[in-house]
Amino acid sequence: MKITCSIRLLPLKAEGKDEIYRLVDEAISVIANSGLKYLVGPSETTVEGEFPQLLELIQQIYKKITPLCDRYVLEVAFDCAKNGVSIDEKTTKYR
């Protein structure tokens, strides 16, 4: 059953805006390379997949960012439903 997961990376110890964006770009590259459907937004990226796939993705982001940043917040929110949830069903009427 597919669900959606919103992911937000907040670097706390980064040297300026360029460094913050570079770290966020690193996290987005992990998401892009996952093969999962995703949508980049201005404050978070939403990914669609099976729960185990999304947990693995969070772990991959953690492994990628931890050596690059002394401290950060990784916010993760799952939207789960018995019949599944998709990015399209949540955004179609706005696009």
Buried (B, 14 or more C-beta within 10 A) or exposed (E): EBBBBBBBBBBEEBEEEEBBEBBBEBBBEBBEEBEBBBBEEEEBBBBBBEEEBBBBBBEBBEEBBEEBBEEBEBEBEEBEEEEEBBBEEBEEEEE
